[in-house]
Amino acid sequence: MNIAIFASGSGSNFEAMKRAADKGLLSGKISLLICDKPGALVESRAEGHGVPVVSLSPKTFSSKADYEAELLRELKKYDISFLVLAGYMRLVGPTLLDAFEGRIVNIHPSLLPSFKGLDAIGQALDFGVKVTGVTVHVVDAGMDTGPILAQESVTIEPGDTRDDVEKKIREVEHRLYPKTVEQMLQHLQGV
Ligand code: GRF
């Protein structure tokens, strides 16, 4: 099964997913990176691994529907049947949701439904929670609202800096996301 990763940022989760695939831990191939922020670090990571990159800024399209129609053309070109959002900082619209129903997953750095949206780690620190975590979920039309597939908690210790919490969250993400994607792929492939 060909998988596309959608990312906008540094791409550490892209890297973790690719590493899992290279180790034979994924029953799918990372065949494409879609990036909506041309120049983002994730693009050079993908190029370093020989993964094709489609880099398109939505700002250059007249509507979200037009932007996603172009993405859909690219996804078809690469015969993609599963989408992994890894730091893709925008809502998925009806064009992609209809084409990939139940086949789009996302990772979010909080225990949903707490701290949806931007800067979930900052929100958790501001609120002063002692436990936060990571959620992997199926993507629907809402923001961080789809059915939850997996969660793991992370403890915030007294004196933890933002960097400390980010590091703990990333460690969990890099382990939990490939494992959960593989479970989903096996489920879809009827294994
Ligand atoms: C991750 O924390 C992910 O949970 C969130 O965006 C971040 C992406 O990080 N959706 P990276 O680009 O994979 O390093």
Boltz pocket constraint, residues with backbone or C-beta under 6 A from the ligand:
constraints:
  - pocket:
      binder: B
      contacts: [[A, 7], [A, 8], [A, 9], [A, 10], [A, 11], [A, 12], [A, 13], [A, 14], [A, 85], [A, 86], [A, 87], [A, 88], [A, 107], [A, 108], [A, 109], [A, 173]]
      max_distance: 6.0
